[in-house]
Amino acid sequence: MQDHADTARLQEQHVCWPPDAARLQEQYVCRLPDAARLHAAQTLRECESRRSNDIHKIQEWLRTQPKLHARSDAGSVLRFLRGCKFNEERTRHKLTNFYVMKAKVPEWFSSRDPLLPPLQEMLNLGVFLPLRRHGADGALTILIRTAVHNPQTQALDGVFKVGNMVVDALLEEDELVSVYGVVAVCDLAGVSLGHARQLTPSIIKKAVHSWQSCYPIRIKSMVFINAPFHVGVILNIFKRFMTEKLRKRVQIFYKGTEYLKGIPSPDLLPQEYGGEAGKLQDLIDYWREHMVELRDWLLEEEKYKADVS
């Protein structure tokens, strides 16, 4: 119980903590509670006595890669090391993929001003909603409401753009995300043929590539709820591009939200999903307002991308 209390205190310190210059300090200072430190050591192969040296080696490598235009502060580097279980070669590869993707996919990583009308529309709809607190196992659940936008008037790229903006903010603000990972819950309620047509194989491939090979975030499980039977064809395309490890973490539920009653606990979920954590609209309002609060940081982040010319 003490470990869970420590984790809760860390969440209070990190969630809603806007990025600032202090995060860009050269030396990483570990503020993880004991439970998270132990998890990082046992699961991510993070060694406290070697951590600074591991970070320094990647920073030195980045200095030899000026065309990546990558962030080299200790916190950013550490996230990628954790995402690759401190394998130096894999970390270099993922860093390269991430910053090249930011350059080659401008439809997701450019013009990310949260005040732009198309992005305000997506934020008002609540297409991508991390819960406000972590579960007992440390993982953070993210509600992805895949069918709330209008496929006739709103491009799917806007959904992915807002989703990536939120994930970037999570990684910057909440260190537990890089330690414990996330559970992605994709709500398919209301999905139509128009939504399905937007998910071309090229977009699916690009999305899976970003999850598996670019972002320093571990997907502990990917759960599809309220799935109509005809969506199975598209989900099979998703699986085709996934590694065997990620495929095994995919679960599909065709009726209701019963799955969510146990994971996460009800006190974390909005009432509309069978929980006790207030209205769904409260969560939507929080993330819309928080993205606006982070506007300057989001615009600044756009400059970190590879020179692929």
Long-range contacts (C-beta under 8 A, 24 or more apart in sequence): 3-33, 3-34, 3-35, 4-35, 4-136, 6-33, 6-34, 6-35, 6-36, 7-33, 7-35, 7-36, 7-134, 7-138, 7-176, 8-133, 9-33, 10-36, 10-175, 10-176, 11-133, 11-134, 11-174, 11-176, 14-173, 14-174, 14-175, 14-176, 15-132, 15-133, 15-173, 15-174, 16-173, 16-290, 17-173, 17-174, 18-173, 18-293, 18-294, 18-297, 19-169, 19-172, 19-173, 19-294, 19-297, 23-73, 23-75, 23-172, 24-73, 24-75, 25-73, 25-74, 26-73, 26-74, 27-52, 27-74, 28-52, 28-55, 28-74, 28-75, 28-78, 31-175, 32-175, 32-176, 32-179, 35-138, 36-138, 36-175, 36-176, 36-179, 36-180, 39-138, 39-179, 39-180, 40-82, 40-179, 43-85, 44-82, 44-85, 44-86, 44-179, 45-85, 45-86, 46-81, 46-82, 46-86, 47-86, 51-78, 54-81, 54-86, 54-88, 55-81, 57-88, 58-88, 58-91, 58-92, 58-95, 61-92, 62-95, 65-96, 67-306, 67-307, 68-95, 68-96, 68-99, 68-100, 68-306, 68-307, 69-99, 69-303, 69-304, 69-305, 69-306, 69-307, 70-95, 70-98, 70-99, 70-304, 70-306, 71-304, 75-172, 75-175, 78-178, 79-171, 79-178, 79-216, 80-216, 82-178, 82-179, 82-216, 83-178, 83-215, 83-216, 83-217, 83-218, 84-216, 93-213, 94-213, 94-214, 94-216, 96-306, 97-209, 97-213, 97-214, 98-214, 98-215, 98-216, 99-304, 99-305, 99-306, 100-306, 100-308, 101-209, 101-210, 101-214, 102-304, 102-305, 102-306, 103-305, 103-306, 103-307, 103-308, 104-308, 105-206, 105-210, 107-157, 107-160, 107-161, 108-157, 108-160, 108-161, 108-164, 108-210, 109-161, 109-164, 109-302, 109-305, 110-302, 112-161, 112-165, 112-298, 112-299, 112-301, 112-302, 113-295, 113-298, 113-299, 114-165, 114-288, 114-291, 114-292, 114-294, 114-295, 114-298, 115-292, 115-295, 118-154, 118-155, 118-158, 119-158, 119-161, 119-162, 119-165, 119-291, 120-288, 121-149, 121-154, 121-158, 122-149, 122-154, 122-158, 122-159, 122-161, 122-162, 123-162, 123-284, 123-287, 123-288, 123-291, 124-284, 124-288, 125-149, 125-284, 126-280, 126-281, 126-283, 126-284, 126-287, 126-288, 127-159, 127-162, 127-163, 128-159, 128-162, 128-163, 128-166, 128-287, 129-280, 129-283, 129-284, 129-287, 130-166, 130-170, 130-182, 130-287, 131-264, 131-268, 131-269, 131-277, 131-283, 132-268, 132-277, 132-283, 132-286, 133-268, 134-176, 134-180, 135-183, 135-263, 135-264, 135-265, 135-268, 136-264, 136-265, 137-180, 138-176, 138-179, 138-180, 139-180, 139-181, 139-182, 139-183, 139-220, 140-170, 140-174, 140-176, 140-177, 140-180, 140-181, 140-182, 140-183, 141-182, 141-183, 141-185, 141-263, 141-264, 141-268, 141-269, 142-166, 142-182, 142-183, 142-184, 142-185, 143-185, 143-187, 143-270, 143-273, 143-283, 144-184, 144-185, 144-186, 144-187, 145-187, 146-186, 146-187, 146-188, 146-191, 146-195, 147-187, 147-188, 147-189, 147-190, 147-191, 147-192, 147-195, 148-190, 151-192, 151-194, 151-195, 151-197, 151-198, 152-194, 155-198, 156-198, 156-199, 156-203, 160-203, 160-207, 162-291, 164-210, 165-291, 165-298, 166-287, 166-291, 167-215, 167-217, 168-298, 168-301, 169-290, 169-291, 169-294, 169-297, 169-298, 171-215, 171-216, 171-217, 172-297, 177-217, 178-216, 178-217, 180-218, 180-220, 181-217, 181-218, 181-219, 181-220, 182-217, 182-218, 182-219, 182-220, 183-219, 183-220, 183-221, 183-222, 183-223, 183-263, 183-264, 184-219, 184-221, 184-222, 184-223, 185-223, 185-225, 185-260, 186-222, 186-223, 186-224, 186-225, 187-225, 187-226, 187-257, 188-224, 188-225, 188-226, 188-227, 188-228, 188-231, 189-225, 189-226, 191-228, 191-231, 196-230, 196-231, 196-234, 199-234, 199-237, 201-237, 204-234, 204-237, 204-238, 204-241, 205-241, 207-238, 208-238, 208-241, 208-242, 208-246, 209-241, 211-246, 212-242, 212-243, 212-246, 219-246, 219-249, 220-249, 221-249, 221-250, 221-251, 222-246, 222-249, 222-250, 222-251, 223-250, 223-251, 223-252, 223-253, 223-259, 224-250, 224-251, 224-252, 224-253, 225-253, 225-256, 225-257, 225-259, 225-260, 226-253, 226-254, 226-255, 226-256, 226-257, 227-252, 227-253, 227-254, 228-254, 229-254
